[in-house]
């Protein structure tokens, strides 16, 4: 309770959300119940993917007695039921799970197979509440390898397609640049070089005009006179 708010008449109670605090809370005034509140913790869900032969680790979260309920999925979907119970340090499991289970800080289920895929629920026996729900998928090694190979092939094909697209794009850009350079050279030749060449050709033609032989002979005769 917040002291300053309490002095103002606010008797609100703040409860820390923890599994150990789960219970009924009652507000009384003059020996009369004002309200009842039940604190519950939301169920934690998780997806787990493992390979055959690996272990499945199931947390408990609480010290109260719990049970593990298994719902099978796949071709044998529909079969379900309790497979283990945990009370403190005591572990009780069905006969087919005795050799595969152990209890330390978590409940370990060893040597998982593809047929063990399904939903595992850790349930509070006393309060009938689901604490954790694990959706477990045991992937075959061959299937896992095929997925990895497909991913690798798709990645390689994507790189090759990227290289091809980049090469074609480079050719297109190079062609455009070549055309632009050609046009620029043409403009420069047309504006500066061609007029100068034409001027030089005209000057040369004027200097190389043919001499009139008759006029030259008359000029020579006048000079002799």
C-alpha positions as CSV (number, residue, x, y, z in Angstrom):
1,X,0.0,0.0,0.0
2,X,1.2,3.5,-0.8
3,X,1.4,5.5,2.5
4,X,0.6,8.9,1.0
5,X,-2.4,7.5,-0.8
6,X,-3.5,5.7,2.4
7,X,-3.5,9.0,4.3
8,X,-5.8,10.4,1.6
9,X,-8.2,7.5,2.1
10,X,-7.0,5.4,-0.9
11,X,-6.6,1.8,0.5
12,X,-5.6,0.3,-2.8
13,X,-3.3,-2.7,-2.5
14,X,-0.5,-3.4,-5.1
15,X,0.3,-7.0,-5.4
16,X,3.5,-8.3,-7.1
17,X,2.6,-10.6,-10.0
18,X,4.3,-13.8,-8.9
19,X,3.3,-17.5,-8.8
20,X,3.8,-17.5,-5.0
21,X,1.3,-14.6,-4.6
22,X,-1.6,-16.4,-6.4
23,X,-4.6,-16.5,-4.2
24,X,-7.9,-14.8,-3.2
25,X,-7.7,-11.3,-1.8
26,X,-10.6,-9.9,0.2
27,X,-11.2,-6.3,1.2
28,X,-13.2,-6.0,4.5
29,X,-14.6,-3.0,6.2
30,X,-16.4,-3.2,9.6
31,X,-16.3,-7.0,9.2
32,X,-18.1,-6.8,5.9
33,X,-16.6,-8.0,2.6
34,X,-16.3,-5.1,0.2
35,X,-14.8,-7.0,-2.8
36,X,-12.9,-10.3,-3.6
37,X,-10.1,-10.5,-6.1
38,X,-8.3,-13.6,-7.4
39,X,-4.8,-13.1,-8.6
40,X,-3.9,-15.4,-11.6
41,X,-0.8,-15.5,-13.7
42,X,-1.2,-15.7,-17.5
43,X,-0.1,-19.0,-19.1
44,X,3.3,-18.9,-20.8
45,X,3.4,-20.5,-24.2
46,X,6.5,-21.4,-26.3
47,X,7.3,-23.2,-29.5
48,X,10.2,-25.7,-29.4
49,X,11.9,-27.4,-32.4
50,X,14.4,-30.2,-31.7
51,X,16.0,-33.1,-33.5
52,X,15.5,-36.8,-32.8
53,X,17.7,-37.9,-29.8
54,X,17.7,-34.6,-28.1
55,X,16.1,-33.8,-24.8
56,X,13.0,-31.7,-24.0
57,X,13.3,-29.5,-20.9
58,X,10.1,-28.6,-19.1
59,X,10.1,-25.9,-16.4
60,X,7.8,-25.9,-13.4
61,X,7.8,-22.3,-12.3
62,X,6.1,-23.2,-9.0
63,X,6.8,-25.4,-6.0
64,X,3.3,-26.7,-5.8
65,X,2.4,-30.1,-7.3
66,X,2.1,-30.1,-11.1
67,X,1.2,-32.6,-13.8
68,X,2.5,-32.8,-17.3
69,X,-0.2,-33.5,-19.9
70,X,0.7,-34.6,-23.4
71,X,-1.5,-34.0,-26.5
72,X,-0.2,-35.8,-29.5
73,X,-0.2,-34.2,-33.0
74,X,0.3,-35.6,-36.5
75,X,-1.0,-38.9,-37.7
76,X,-1.8,-40.1,-34.2
77,X,-3.5,-36.8,-33.2
78,X,-6.2,-37.1,-30.5
79,X,-4.4,-39.3,-28.0
80,X,-3.6,-37.4,-24.8
81,X,-3.3,-37.7,-21.1
82,X,-1.1,-37.3,-18.1
83,X,2.4,-38.6,-18.4
84,X,4.1,-37.3,-15.2
85,X,3.4,-35.7,-11.9
86,X,5.9,-33.7,-9.8
87,X,5.5,-33.0,-6.1
88,X,8.5,-31.3,-4.6
89,X,11.4,-33.6,-5.4
90,X,9.2,-36.5,-6.2
91,X,8.7,-37.6,-9.8
92,X,6.1,-40.1,-10.9
93,X,5.7,-41.0,-14.6
94,X,4.0,-43.6,-16.7
95,X,5.9,-46.8,-17.3
96,X,6.9,-45.9,-20.9
97,X,8.5,-42.7,-19.6
98,X,10.3,-43.9,-16.5
99,X,13.6,-44.6,-18.3
100,X,13.5,-41.3,-20.2
101,X,12.7,-38.8,-17.5
102,X,14.7,-37.1,-14.7
103,X,14.1,-34.2,-12.3
104,X,16.6,-31.6,-11.5
105,X,15.8,-27.9,-11.6
106,X,13.6,-28.8,-14.7
107,X,11.9,-31.9,-15.9
108,X,13.9,-33.6,-18.6
109,X,12.4,-35.9,-21.2
110,X,15.3,-37.6,-23.1
111,X,15.6,-39.3,-26.5
112,X,12.8,-37.4,-28.2
113,X,11.4,-39.0,-31.4
114,X,9.3,-37.7,-34.3
115,X,6.3,-39.4,-32.7
116,X,6.8,-37.3,-29.5
117,X,5.8,-34.1,-31.3
118,X,2.8,-32.5,-29.8
119,X,1.7,-30.1,-27.0
120,X,3.0,-30.5,-23.5
121,X,1.2,-28.7,-20.7
122,X,2.5,-28.1,-17.2
123,X,-0.6,-27.7,-15.0
124,X,-1.0,-26.7,-11.4
125,X,-2.9,-29.7,-9.8
126,X,-4.1,-27.8,-6.8
127,X,-5.5,-24.7,-8.6
128,X,-6.2,-26.4,-11.9
129,X,-4.3,-23.7,-13.8
130,X,-2.1,-24.2,-16.9
131,X,1.4,-22.8,-16.0
132,X,3.3,-23.4,-19.2
133,X,2.3,-24.8,-22.7
134,X,5.1,-26.2,-25.0
135,X,4.3,-26.8,-28.6
136,X,7.0,-29.3,-29.6
137,X,8.1,-30.3,-33.1
138,X,10.7,-33.0,-33.5
139,X,12.1,-32.6,-37.0
140,X,13.6,-35.6,-38.9
141,X,17.3,-35.3,-39.7
142,X,16.6,-36.0,-43.4
143,X,13.9,-33.3,-43.5
144,X,16.2,-30.9,-41.7
145,X,19.0,-31.6,-44.2
146,X,16.7,-31.2,-47.2
147,X,15.5,-27.8,-45.9
148,X,19.0,-26.7,-45.5
149,X,20.0,-27.9,-49.0
150,X,16.9,-26.2,-50.5
151,X,17.8,-23.0,-48.7
152,X,21.4,-23.3,-50.0
153,X,20.2,-23.9,-53.5
154,X,17.8,-21.1,-53.4
155,X,20.5,-18.8,-52.0
156,X,22.9,-19.8,-54.8
157,X,20.2,-19.3,-57.5
158,X,19.4,-15.9,-56.1
159,X,23.0,-14.9,-56.3
160,X,23.3,-16.1,-59.9
161,X,20.1,-14.3,-60.9
162,X,21.5,-11.2,-59.1
163,X,24.7,-11.4,-61.0
164,X,22.9,-11.9,-64.3
165,X,20.6,-9.0,-63.7
166,X,23.6,-6.8,-62.7
167,X,25.5,-7.8,-65.8
168,X,22.5,-6.9,-68.1
169,X,22.0,-3.7,-66.3
170,X,25.7,-2.9,-66.6
171,X,25.5,-3.5,-70.4
172,X,22.5,-1.2,-70.7
173,X,24.1,1.6,-68.7
174,X,27.4,1.2,-70.6
175,X,25.5,1.4,-74.0
176,X,23.8,4.6,-72.9
177,X,27.0,6.1,-71.8
178,X,28.7,5.1,-75.1
179,X,25.9,6.8,-77.1
180,X,26.2,10.0,-75.0
181,X,29.9,10.1,-75.5
182,X,29.5,9.6,-79.3
183,X,27.0,12.5,-79.5
184,X,29.3,14.7,-77.5
185,X,32.2,14.0,-79.8
186,X,30.0,14.6,-82.8
187,X,29.0,18.0,-81.5
188,X,32.6,19.0,-80.7
189,X,33.7,18.0,-84.2
190,X,30.7,19.8,-85.8
191,X,31.3,23.0,-83.9
192,X,35.1,23.3,-83.8
193,X,36.9,20.9,-86.0
194,X,34.9,20.7,-89.2
195,X,34.7,24.5,-89.8
196,X,38.5,24.8,-89.3
197,X,39.2,22.0,-91.7
198,X,36.9,23.6,-94.3
199,X,38.7,26.9,-93.9
200,X,42.1,25.3,-94.4
201,X,40.9,23.5,-97.6
202,X,39.6,26.8,-99.0
203,X,42.8,28.6,-98.4
204,X,44.8,25.8,-100.0
205,X,42.6,25.9,-103.1
206,X,43.1,29.7,-103.5
207,X,47.0,29.3,-103.4
208,X,46.9,26.4,-105.9
209,X,44.8,28.1,-108.6
210,X,46.2,27.3,-112.3
211,X,48.3,30.1,-114.0
212,X,47.2,31.6,-117.3
213,X,50.1,30.9,-119.7
214,X,49.1,33.6,-122.2
215,X,49.0,36.2,-119.6
216,X,52.4,35.0,-118.3
217,X,54.0,35.2,-121.8
218,X,52.6,38.8,-122.2
219,X,53.9,39.8,-118.9
220,X,57.4,38.4,-119.8
221,X,57.4,40.3,-123.2
222,X,56.5,43.5,-121.5
223,X,59.3,43.0,-119.1
224,X,61.8,42.4,-122.0
225,X,60.7,45.6,-123.7
